Amino acid sequence: MAPAQAYVDAVARGDLDGLVNAFHPDGQKLLVRWAPAGSDGWLAHYDFTRRGDRISVANLQYA
């Protein structure tokens, strides 16, 4: 799925503009629980719904 890959690539690059551009321009609320620095990492489940060539809904669940 190209929009999801664009999101993942933008996160990996630290590219805020690329991250924003992965989403459909009509807006998206996103709730994310962030782990503090120095954590051992966590598991995550990402569920993307797309509209055209962009993400319209992102459900990110971290464990």
CHARMM internal coordinates of N, CA and C (Angstrom, degrees):
IC EDIT
DIST 1 N 1 CA 1.4427
DIST 1 CA 1 C 1.5298
ANGL 1 N 1 CA 1 C 108.43
DIST 1 C 2 N 1.3006
ANGL 1 CA 1 C 2 N 117.44
DIHE 1 N 1 CA 1 C 2 N 112.01
DIST 2 N 2 CA 1.4552
ANGL 1 C 2 N 2 CA 122.98
DIHE 1 CA 1 C 2 N 2 CA -174.56
DIST 2 CA 2 C 1.5322
ANGL 2 N 2 CA 2 C 113.77
DIHE 1 C 2 N 2 CA 2 C -59.47
DIST 2 C 3 N 1.3422
ANGL 2 CA 2 C 3 N 120.98
DIHE 2 N 2 CA 2 C 3 N -44.95
DIST 3 N 3 CA 1.4699
ANGL 2 C 3 N 3 CA 119.21
DIHE 2 CA 2 C 3 N 3 CA 179.81
DIST 3 CA 3 C 1.5269
ANGL 3 N 3 CA 3 C 112.85
DIHE 2 C 3 N 3 CA 3 C -61.81
DIST 3 C 4 N 1.3204
ANGL 3 CA 3 C 4 N 117.31
DIHE 3 N 3 CA 3 C 4 N -39.51
DIST 4 N 4 CA 1.4637
ANGL 3 C 4 N 4 CA 120.20
DIHE 3 CA 3 C 4 N 4 CA 178.88
DIST 4 CA 4 C 1.5255
ANGL 4 N 4 CA 4 C 110.32
DIHE 3 C 4 N 4 CA 4 C -65.46
DIST 4 C 5 N 1.3261
ANGL 4 CA 4 C 5 N 117.56
DIHE 4 N 4 CA 4 C 5 N -39.43
DIST 5 N 5 CA 1.4659
ANGL 4 C 5 N 5 CA 120.85
DIHE 4 CA 4 C 5 N 5 CA 178.18
DIST 5 CA 5 C 1.5213
ANGL 5 N 5 CA 5 C 110.54
DIHE 4 C 5 N 5 CA 5 C -66.08
DIST 5 C 6 N 1.3342
ANGL 5 CA 5 C 6 N 117.31
DIHE 5 N 5 CA 5 C 6 N -38.18
DIST 6 N 6 CA 1.4629
ANGL 5 C 6 N 6 CA 120.96
DIHE 5 CA 5 C 6 N 6 CA 176.92
DIST 6 CA 6 C 1.5278
ANGL 6 N 6 CA 6 C 110.15
DIHE 5 C 6 N 6 CA 6 C -61.16
DIST 6 C 7 N 1.3326
ANGL 6 CA 6 C 7 N 117.11
DIHE 6 N 6 CA 6 C 7 N -40.22
DIST 7 N 7 CA 1.4620
ANGL 6 C 7 N 7 CA 121.97
DIHE 6 CA 6 C 7 N 7 CA 177.40
DIST 7 CA 7 C 1.5314
ANGL 7 N 7 CA 7 C 110.42
DIHE 6 C 7 N 7 CA 7 C -62.56
DIST 7 C 8 N 1.3189
ANGL 7 CA 7 C 8 N 116.63
DIHE 7 N 7 CA 7 C 8 N -51.40
DIST 8 N 8 CA 1.4717
ANGL 7 C 8 N 8 CA 121.88
DIHE 7 CA 7 C 8 N 8 CA -177.56
DIST 8 CA 8 C 1.5323
ANGL 8 N 8 CA 8 C 110.26
DIHE 7 C 8 N 8 CA 8 C -61.29
DIST 8 C 9 N 1.3294
ANGL 8 CA 8 C 9 N 117.09
DIHE 8 N 8 CA 8 C 9 N -43.97
DIST 9 N 9 CA 1.4608
ANGL 8 C 9 N 9 CA 120.77
DIHE 8 CA 8 C 9 N 9 CA 179.80
DIST 9 CA 9 C 1.5208
ANGL 9 N 9 CA 9 C 111.54
DIHE 8 C 9 N 9 CA 9 C -63.57
DIST 9 C 10 N 1.3378
ANGL 9 CA 9 C 10 N 117.61
DIHE 9 N 9 CA 9 C 10 N -41.27
DIST 10 N 10 CA 1.4634
ANGL 9 C 10 N 10 CA 121.31
DIHE 9 CA 9 C 10 N 10 CA 179.34
DIST 10 CA 10 C 1.5240
ANGL 10 N 10 CA 10 C 111.07
DIHE 9 C 10 N 10 CA 10 C -64.34
DIST 10 C 11 N 1.3253
ANGL 10 CA 10 C 11 N 117.45
DIHE 10 N 10 CA 10 C 11 N -40.70
DIST 11 N 11 CA 1.4642
ANGL 10 C 11 N 11 CA 121.01
DIHE 10 CA 10 C 11 N 11 CA 177.26
DIST 11 CA 11 C 1.5268
ANGL 11 N 11 CA 11 C 109.79
DIHE 10 C 11 N 11 CA 11 C -62.14
DIST 11 C 12 N 1.3237
ANGL 11 CA 11 C 12 N 116.81
DIHE 11 N 11 CA 11 C 12 N -45.20
DIST 12 N 12 CA 1.4636
ANGL 11 C 12 N 12 CA 121.12
DIHE 11 CA 11 C 12 N 12 CA -178.60
DIST 12 CA 12 C 1.5332
ANGL 12 N 12 CA 12 C 111.86
DIHE 11 C 12 N 12 CA 12 C -62.48
DIST 12 C 13 N 1.3227
ANGL 12 CA 12 C 13 N 116.78
DIHE 12 N 12 CA 12 C 13 N -33.72
DIST 13 N 13 CA 1.4730
ANGL 12 C 13 N 13 CA 121.46
DIHE 12 CA 12 C 13 N 13 CA 179.83
DIST 13 CA 13 C 1.5239
ANGL 13 N 13 CA 13 C 112.72
DIHE 12 C 13 N 13 CA 13 C -84.72
DIST 13 C 14 N 1.3277
ANGL 13 CA 13 C 14 N 116.48
DIHE 13 N 13 CA 13 C 14 N -12.81
DIST 14 N 14 CA 1.4582
ANGL 13 C 14 N 14 CA 119.46
DIHE 13 CA 13 C 14 N 14 CA -173.50
DIST 14 CA 14 C 1.5233
ANGL 14 N 14 CA 14 C 110.74
DIHE 13 C 14 N 14 CA 14 C 69.88
DIST 14 C 15 N 1.3256
ANGL 14 CA 14 C 15 N 116.45
DIHE 14 N 14 CA 14 C 15 N 32.91
DIST 15 N 15 CA 1.4631
ANGL 14 C 15 N 15 CA 124.45
DIHE 14 CA 14 C 15 N 15 CA -174.24
DIST 15 CA 15 C 1.5224
ANGL 15 N 15 CA 15 C 110.10
DIHE 14 C 15 N 15 CA 15 C -98.45
DIST 15 C 16 N 1.3477
ANGL 15 CA 15 C 16 N 116.61
DIHE 15 N 15 CA 15 C 16 N 94.44
DIST 16 N 16 CA 1.4607
ANGL 15 C 16 N 16 CA 120.67
DIHE 15 CA 15 C 16 N 16 CA -177.27
DIST 16 CA 16 C 1.5265
ANGL 16 N 16 CA 16 C 111.80
DIHE 15 C 16 N 16 CA 16 C -63.10
DIST 16 C 17 N 1.3253
ANGL 16 CA 16 C 17 N 118.25
DIHE 16 N 16 CA 16 C 17 N -41.51
DIST 17 N 17 CA 1.4647
ANGL 16 C 17 N 17 CA 120.53
DIHE 16 CA 16 C 17 N 17 CA 178.75
DIST 17 CA 17 C 1.5252
ANGL 17 N 17 CA 17 C 110.95
DIHE 16 C 17 N 17 CA 17 C -61.84
DIST 17 C 18 N 1.3223
ANGL 17 CA 17 C 18 N 117.16
DIHE 17 N 17 CA 17 C 18 N -43.06
DIST 18 N 18 CA 1.4667
ANGL 17 C 18 N 18 CA 121.07
DIHE 17 CA 17 C 18 N 18 CA 177.71
DIST 18 CA 18 C 1.5120
ANGL 18 N 18 CA 18 C 111.45
DIHE 17 C 18 N 18 CA 18 C -63.40
DIST 18 C 19 N 1.3262
ANGL 18 CA 18 C 19 N 116.93
DIHE 18 N 18 CA 18 C 19 N -38.03
DIST 19 N 19 CA 1.4576
ANGL 18 C 19 N 19 CA 121.54
DIHE 18 CA 18 C 19 N 19 CA 178.10
DIST 19 CA 19 C 1.5230
ANGL 19 N 19 CA 19 C 110.67
DIHE 18 C 19 N 19 CA 19 C -63.55
DIST 19 C 20 N 1.3177
ANGL 19 CA 19 C 20 N 116.57
DIHE 19 N 19 CA 19 C 20 N -48.17
DIST 20 N 20 CA 1.4607
ANGL 19 C 20 N 20 CA 120.96
DIHE 19 CA 19 C 20 N 20 CA 178.67
DIST 20 CA 20 C 1.5208
ANGL 20 N 20 CA 20 C 110.59
DIHE 19 C 20 N 20 CA 20 C -61.48
DIST 20 C 21 N 1.3172
ANGL 20 CA 20 C 21 N 117.74
DIHE 20 N 20 CA 20 C 21 N -41.82
DIST 21 N 21 CA 1.4591
ANGL 20 C 21 N 21 CA 121.77
DIHE 20 CA 20 C 21 N 21 CA -177.69
DIST 21 CA 21 C 1.5217
ANGL 21 N 21 CA 21 C 113.58
DIHE 20 C 21 N 21 CA 21 C -70.17
DIST 21 C 22 N 1.3246
ANGL 21 CA 21 C 22 N 117.92
DIHE 21 N 21 CA 21 C 22 N -13.08
DIST 22 N 22 CA 1.4628
ANGL 21 C 22 N 22 CA 120.52
DIHE 21 CA 21 C 22 N 22 CA 176.21
DIST 22 CA 22 C 1.5273
ANGL 22 N 22 CA 22 C 111.26
DIHE 21 C 22 N 22 CA 22 C -73.33
DIST 22 C 23 N 1.3389
ANGL 22 CA 22 C 23 N 117.07
DIHE 22 N 22 CA 22 C 23 N -17.12
DIST 23 N 23 CA 1.4577
ANGL 22 C 23 N 23 CA 121.89
DIHE 22 CA 22 C 23 N 23 CA -176.25
DIST 23 CA 23 C 1.5243
ANGL 23 N 23 CA 23 C 111.71
DIHE 22 C 23 N 23 CA 23 C -100.59
DIST 23 C 24 N 1.3164
ANGL 23 CA 23 C 24 N 115.39
DIHE 23 N 23 CA 23 C 24 N 149.64
DIST 24 N 24 CA 1.4574
ANGL 23 C 24 N 24 CA 122.31
DIHE 23 CA 23 C 24 N 24 CA 176.69
DIST 24 CA 24 C 1.5232
ANGL 24 N 24 CA 24 C 108.47
DIHE 23 C 24 N 24 CA 24 C -62.35
DIST 24 C 25 N 1.3283
ANGL 24 CA 24 C 25 N 118.43
DIHE 24 N 24 CA 24 C 25 N 140.65
DIST 25 N 25 CA 1.4641
ANGL 24 C 25 N 25 CA 120.19
DIHE 24 CA 24 C 25 N 25 CA -173.47
DIST 25 CA 25 C 1.5293
ANGL 25 N 25 CA 25 C 115.76
DIHE 24 C 25 N 25 CA 25 C -68.65
DIST 25 C 26 N 1.3425
ANGL 25 CA 25 C 26 N 118.97
DIHE 25 N 25 CA 25 C 26 N -9.53
DIST 26 N 26 CA 1.4656
ANGL 25 C 26 N 26 CA 118.62
DIHE 25 CA 25 C 26 N 26 CA -179.91
DIST 26 CA 26 C 1.5187
ANGL 26 N 26 CA 26 C 112.68
DIHE 25 C 26 N 26 CA 26 C -77.31
DIST 26 C 27 N 1.3328
ANGL 26 CA 26 C 27 N 117.70
DIHE 26 N 26 CA 26 C 27 N 1.82
DIST 27 N 27 CA 1.4653
ANGL 26 C 27 N 27 CA 121.12
DIHE 26 CA 26 C 27 N 27 CA 170.98
DIST 27 CA 27 C 1.5126
ANGL 27 N 27 CA 27 C 113.19
DIHE 26 C 27 N 27 CA 27 C 98.39
DIST 27 C 28 N 1.3461
ANGL 27 CA 27 C 28 N 115.14
DIHE 27 N 27 CA 27 C 28 N 156.08
DIST 28 N 28 CA 1.4552
ANGL 27 C 28 N 28 CA 122.45
DIHE 27 CA 27 C 28 N 28 CA -178.08
DIST 28 CA 28 C 1.5128
ANGL 28 N 28 CA 28 C 107.91
DIHE 27 C 28 N 28 CA 28 C -156.41
DIST 28 C 29 N 1.3155
ANGL 28 CA 28 C 29 N 117.23
DIHE 28 N 28 CA 28 C 29 N 128.09
DIST 29 N 29 CA 1.4563
ANGL 28 C 29 N 29 CA 120.97
DIHE 28 CA 28 C 29 N 29 CA 170.82
DIST 29 CA 29 C 1.5206
ANGL 29 N 29 CA 29 C 107.23
DIHE 28 C 29 N 29 CA 29 C -85.69
DIST 29 C 30 N 1.3025
ANGL 29 CA 29 C 30 N 115.47
DIHE 29 N 29 CA 29 C 30 N 138.34
DIST 30 N 30 CA 1.4498
ANGL 29 C 30 N 30 CA 120.43
DIHE 29 CA 29 C 30 N 30 CA -175.63
DIST 30 CA 30 C 1.5180
ANGL 30 N 30 CA 30 C 108.47
DIHE 29 C 30 N 30 CA 30 C -135.87
DIST 30 C 31 N 1.3139
ANGL 30 CA 30 C 31 N 117.16
DIHE 30 N 30 CA 30 C 31 N 122.10
DIST 31 N 31 CA 1.4507
ANGL 30 C 31 N 31 CA 122.69
DIHE 30 CA 30 C 31 N 31 CA 176.62
DIST 31 CA 31 C 1.5225
ANGL 31 N 31 CA 31 C 107.99
DIHE 30 C 31 N 31 CA 31 C -106.07
DIST 31 C 32 N 1.3123
ANGL 31 CA 31 C 32 N 116.32
DIHE 31 N 31 CA 31 C 32 N 120.01
DIST 32 N 32 CA 1.4575
ANGL 31 C 32 N 32 CA 121.19
DIHE 31 CA 31 C 32 N 32 CA -176.82
DIST 32 CA 32 C 1.5194
ANGL 32 N 32 CA 32 C 108.49
DIHE 31 C 32 N 32 CA 32 C -130.58
DIST 32 C 33 N 1.3138
ANGL 32 CA 32 C 33 N 116.33
DIHE 32 N 32 CA 32 C 33 N 132.32
DIST 33 N 33 CA 1.4672
ANGL 32 C 33 N 33 CA 121.18
DIHE 32 CA 32 C 33 N 33 CA 172.67
DIST 33 CA 33 C 1.5157
ANGL 33 N 33 CA 33 C 106.80
DIHE 32 C 33 N 33 CA 33 C -98.32
DIST 33 C 34 N 1.3012
ANGL 33 CA 33 C 34 N 116.36
DIHE 33 N 33 CA 33 C 34 N 119.25
DIST 34 N 34 CA 1.4536
ANGL 33 C 34 N 34 CA 121.61
DIHE 33 CA 33 C 34 N 34 CA -174.54
DIST 34 CA 34 C 1.5192
ANGL 34 N 34 CA 34 C 109.75
DIHE 33 C 34 N 34 CA 34 C -100.69
DIST 34 C 35 N 1.3102
ANGL 34 CA 34 C 35 N 118.00
DIHE 34 N 34 CA 34 C 35 N 135.89
DIST 35 N 35 CA 1.4622
ANGL 34 C 35 N 35 CA 122.32
DIHE 34 CA 34 C 35 N 35 CA 177.61
DIST 35 CA 35 C 1.5259
ANGL 35 N 35 CA 35 C 109.32
DIHE 34 C 35 N 35 CA 35 C -84.81
DIST 35 C 36 N 1.2992
ANGL 35 CA 35 C 36 N 117.58
DIHE 35 N 35 CA 35 C 36 N 143.88
DIST 36 N 36 CA 1.4578
ANGL 35 C 36 N 36 CA 120.18
DIHE 35 CA 35 C 36 N 36 CA 179.60
DIST 36 CA 36 C 1.5331
ANGL 36 N 36 CA 36 C 111.47
DIHE 35 C 36 N 36 CA 36 C -67.68
DIST 36 C 37 N 1.3130
ANGL 36 CA 36 C 37 N 114.82
DIHE 36 N 36 CA 36 C 37 N 157.72
DIST 37 N 37 CA 1.4666
ANGL 36 C 37 N 37 CA 120.72
DIHE 36 CA 36 C 37 N 37 CA 177.61
DIST 37 CA 37 C 1.5218
ANGL 37 N 37 CA 37 C 109.82
DIHE 36 C 37 N 37 CA 37 C -58.02
DIST 37 C 38 N 1.3040
ANGL 37 CA 37 C 38 N 115.36
DIHE 37 N 37 CA 37 C 38 N 145.77
DIST 38 N 38 CA 1.4528
ANGL 37 C 38 N 38 CA 120.24
DIHE 37 CA 37 C 38 N 38 CA 178.38
DIST 38 CA 38 C 1.5138
ANGL 38 N 38 CA 38 C 114.24
DIHE 37 C 38 N 38 CA 38 C 85.97
DIST 38 C 39 N 1.3380
ANGL 38 CA 38 C 39 N 117.39
DIHE 38 N 38 CA 38 C 39 N 4.95
DIST 39 N 39 CA 1.4640
ANGL 38 C 39 N 39 CA 119.50
DIHE 38 CA 38 C 39 N 39 CA 178.81
DIST 39 CA 39 C 1.5250
ANGL 39 N 39 CA 39 C 109.44
DIHE 38 C 39 N 39 CA 39 C -74.25
DIST 39 C 40 N 1.3079
ANGL 39 CA 39 C 40 N 115.93
DIHE 39 N 39 CA 39 C 40 N 164.92
DIST 40 N 40 CA 1.4524
ANGL 39 C 40 N 40 CA 121.42
DIHE 39 CA 39 C 40 N 40 CA 179.14
DIST 40 CA 40 C 1.5273
ANGL 40 N 40 CA 40 C 112.37
DIHE 39 C 40 N 40 CA 40 C -82.68
DIST 40 C 41 N 1.3058
ANGL 40 CA 40 C 41 N 116.75
DIHE 40 N 40 CA 40 C 41 N 3.14
DIST 41 N 41 CA 1.4599
ANGL 40 C 41 N 41 CA 120.61
DIHE 40 CA 40 C 41 N 41 CA -177.95
DIST 41 CA 41 C 1.5102
ANGL 41 N 41 CA 41 C 110.71
DIHE 40 C 41 N 41 CA 41 C 96.43
DIST 41 C 42 N 1.3081
ANGL 41 CA 41 C 42 N 116.19
DIHE 41 N 41 CA 41 C 42 N 175.67
DIST 42 N 42 CA 1.4529
ANGL 41 C 42 N 42 CA 122.31
DIHE 41 CA 41 C 42 N 42 CA -176.74
DIST 42 CA 42 C 1.5137
ANGL 42 N 42 CA 42 C 108.99
DIHE 41 C 42 N 42 CA 42 C -156.27
DIST 42 C 43 N 1.3055
ANGL 42 CA 42 C 43 N 115.31
DIHE 42 N 42 CA 42 C 43 N 165.94
DIST 43 N 43 CA 1.4551
ANGL 42 C 43 N 43 CA 121.70
DIHE 42 CA 42 C 43 N 43 CA 174.46
DIST 43 CA 43 C 1.5144
ANGL 43 N 43 CA 43 C 108.85
DIHE 42 C 43 N 43 CA 43 C -90.58
DIST 43 C 44 N 1.3141
ANGL 43 CA 43 C 44 N 116.51
DIHE 43 N 43 CA 43 C 44 N 148.83
DIST 44 N 44 CA 1.4605
ANGL 43 C 44 N 44 CA 120.68
DIHE 43 CA 43 C 44 N 44 CA 179.53
DIST 44 CA 44 C 1.5205
ANGL 44 N 44 CA 44 C 109.88
DIHE 43 C 44 N 44 CA 44 C -139.75
DIST 44 C 45 N 1.3205
ANGL 44 CA 44 C 45 N 115.35
DIHE 44 N 44 CA 44 C 45 N 143.73
DIST 45 N 45 CA 1.4593
ANGL 44 C 45 N 45 CA 122.10
DIHE 44 CA 44 C 45 N 45 CA 174.07
DIST 45 CA 45 C 1.5188
ANGL 45 N 45 CA 45 C 107.08
DIHE 44 C 45 N 45 CA 45 C -119.12
DIST 45 C 46 N 1.3249
ANGL 45 CA 45 C 46 N 116.86
DIHE 45 N 45 CA 45 C 46 N 119.96
DIST 46 N 46 CA 1.4665
ANGL 45 C 46 N 46 CA 122.27
DIHE 45 CA 45 C 46 N 46 CA 179.26
DIST 46 CA 46 C 1.5124
ANGL 46 N 46 CA 46 C 107.99
DIHE 45 C 46 N 46 CA 46 C -109.49
DIST 46 C 47 N 1.3221
ANGL 46 CA 46 C 47 N 116.02
DIHE 46 N 46 CA 46 C 47 N 128.90
DIST 47 N 47 CA 1.4668
ANGL 46 C 47 N 47 CA 122.04
DIHE 46 CA 46 C 47 N 47 CA 176.95
DIST 47 CA 47 C 1.5171
ANGL 47 N 47 CA 47 C 107.77
DIHE 46 C 47 N 47 CA 47 C -124.06
DIST 47 C 48 N 1.3356
ANGL 47 CA 47 C 48 N 116.99
DIHE 47 N 47 CA 47 C 48 N 109.34
DIST 48 N 48 CA 1.4592
ANGL 47 C 48 N 48 CA 122.22
DIHE 47 CA 47 C 48 N 48 CA -177.29
DIST 48 CA 48 C 1.5194
ANGL 48 N 48 CA 48 C 110.50
DIHE 47 C 48 N 48 CA 48 C -105.89
DIST 48 C 49 N 1.3205
ANGL 48 CA 48 C 49 N 116.35
DIHE 48 N 48 CA 48 C 49 N 137.26
DIST 49 N 49 CA 1.4554
ANGL 48 C 49 N 49 CA 123.44
DIHE 48 CA 48 C 49 N 49 CA 168.93
DIST 49 CA 49 C 1.5131
ANGL 49 N 49 CA 49 C 106.02
DIHE 48 C 49 N 49 CA 49 C -112.34
DIST 49 C 50 N 1.3108
ANGL 49 CA 49 C 50 N 116.71
DIHE 49 N 49 CA 49 C 50 N 133.38
DIST 50 N 50 CA 1.4532
ANGL 49 C 50 N 50 CA 117.25
DIHE 49 CA 49 C 50 N 50 CA -177.74
DIST 50 CA 50 C 1.5163
ANGL 50 N 50 CA 50 C 111.95
DIHE 49 C 50 N 50 CA 50 C -115.35
DIST 50 C 51 N 1.3013
ANGL 50 CA 50 C 51 N 114.20
DIHE 50 N 50 CA 50 C 51 N 154.82
DIST 51 N 51 CA 1.4549
ANGL 50 C 51 N 51 CA 122.37
DIHE 50 CA 50 C 51 N 51 CA 171.79
DIST 51 CA 51 C 1.5218
ANGL 51 N 51 CA 51 C 105.39
DIHE 50 C 51 N 51 CA 51 C -127.50
DIST 51 C 52 N 1.3126
ANGL 51 CA 51 C 52 N 116.08
DIHE 51 N 51 CA 51 C 52 N 114.06
DIST 52 N 52 CA 1.4597
ANGL 51 C 52 N 52 CA 120.01
DIHE 51 CA 51 C 52 N 52 CA -175.35
DIST 52 CA 52 C 1.5081
ANGL 52 N 52 CA 52 C 109.94
DIHE 51 C 52 N 52 CA 52 C 65.82
DIST 52 C 53 N 1.3215
ANGL 52 CA 52 C 53 N 115.91
DIHE 52 N 52 CA 52 C 53 N -127.28
DIST 53 N 53 CA 1.4614
ANGL 52 C 53 N 53 CA 120.42
DIHE 52 CA 52 C 53 N 53 CA -176.98
DIST 53 CA 53 C 1.5263
ANGL 53 N 53 CA 53 C 113.43
DIHE 52 C 53 N 53 CA 53 C -103.17
DIST 53 C 54 N 1.3633
ANGL 53 CA 53 C 54 N 116.53
DIHE 53 N 53 CA 53 C 54 N 19.49
DIST 54 N 54 CA 1.4618
ANGL 53 C 54 N 54 CA 119.95
DIHE 53 CA 53 C 54 N 54 CA 179.72
DIST 54 CA 54 C 1.5229
ANGL 54 N 54 CA 54 C 110.86
DIHE 53 C 54 N 54 CA 54 C -135.56
DIST 54 C 55 N 1.3059
ANGL 54 CA 54 C 55 N 116.52
DIHE 54 N 54 CA 54 C 55 N 163.03
DIST 55 N 55 CA 1.4515
ANGL 54 C 55 N 55 CA 123.38
DIHE 54 CA 54 C 55 N 55 CA 177.78
DIST 55 CA 55 C 1.5206
ANGL 55 N 55 CA 55 C 108.39
DIHE 54 C 55 N 55 CA 55 C -78.78
DIST 55 C 56 N 1.3457
ANGL 55 CA 55 C 56 N 116.58
DIHE 55 N 55 CA 55 C 56 N 129.41
DIST 56 N 56 CA 1.4650
ANGL 55 C 56 N 56 CA 119.97
DIHE 55 CA 55 C 56 N 56 CA 176.25
DIST 56 CA 56 C 1.5214
ANGL 56 N 56 CA 56 C 111.75
DIHE 55 C 56 N 56 CA 56 C -102.67
DIST 56 C 57 N 1.3219
ANGL 56 CA 56 C 57 N 117.35
DIHE 56 N 56 CA 56 C 57 N -28.43
DIST 57 N 57 CA 1.4663
ANGL 56 C 57 N 57 CA 122.54
DIHE 56 CA 56 C 57 N 57 CA 178.24
DIST 57 CA 57 C 1.5234
ANGL 57 N 57 CA 57 C 108.41
DIHE 56 C 57 N 57 CA 57 C -141.58
DIST 57 C 58 N 1.3240
ANGL 57 CA 57 C 58 N 116.09
DIHE 57 N 57 CA 57 C 58 N 134.50
DIST 58 N 58 CA 1.4529
ANGL 57 C 58 N 58 CA 121.45
DIHE 57 CA 57 C 58 N 58 CA 176.15
DIST 58 CA 58 C 1.5169
ANGL 58 N 58 CA 58 C 108.77
DIHE 57 C 58 N 58 CA 58 C -128.10
DIST 58 C 59 N 1.3139
ANGL 58 CA 58 C 59 N 116.16
DIHE 58 N 58 CA 58 C 59 N 124.06
DIST 59 N 59 CA 1.4537
ANGL 58 C 59 N 59 CA 121.98
DIHE 58 CA 58 C 59 N 59 CA 175.97
DIST 59 CA 59 C 1.5159
ANGL 59 N 59 CA 59 C 106.14
DIHE 58 C 59 N 59 CA 59 C -114.59
DIST 59 C 60 N 1.3183
ANGL 59 CA 59 C 60 N 116.82
DIHE 59 N 59 CA 59 C 60 N 108.36
DIST 60 N 60 CA 1.4706
ANGL 59 C 60 N 60 CA 121.94
DIHE 59 CA 59 C 60 N 60 CA -176.63
DIST 60 CA 60 C 1.5171
ANGL 60 N 60 CA 60 C 108.17
DIHE 59 C 60 N 60 CA 60 C -111.67
DIST 60 C 61 N 1.3105
ANGL 60 CA 60 C 61 N 116.71
DIHE 60 N 60 CA 60 C 61 N 120.16
DIST 61 N 61 CA 1.4634
ANGL 60 C 61 N 61 CA 121.38
DIHE 60 CA 60 C 61 N 61 CA -178.99
DIST 61 CA 61 C 1.5218
ANGL 61 N 61 CA 61 C 109.03
DIHE 60 C 61 N 61 CA 61 C -119.57
DIST 61 C 62 N 1.3000
ANGL 61 CA 61 C 62 N 115.17
DIHE 61 N 61 CA 61 C 62 N 124.48
DIST 62 N 62 CA 1.4739
ANGL 61 C 62 N 62 CA 121.22
DIHE 61 CA 61 C 62 N 62 CA -179.18
DIST 62 CA 62 C 1.5258
ANGL 62 N 62 CA 62 C 109.65
DIHE 61 C 62 N 62 CA 62 C -110.44
DIST 62 C 63 N 1.3188
ANGL 62 CA 62 C 63 N 115.29
DIHE 62 N 62 CA 62 C 63 N 142.48
DIST 63 N 63 CA 1.4681
ANGL 62 C 63 N 63 CA 120.00
DIHE 62 CA 62 C 63 N 63 CA 179.46
DIST 63 CA 63 C 1.5099
ANGL 63 N 63 CA 63 C 109.80
DIHE 62 C 63 N 63 CA 63 C -122.17
END
COOR INIT
IC SEED 1 N 1 CA 1 C
IC BUILD
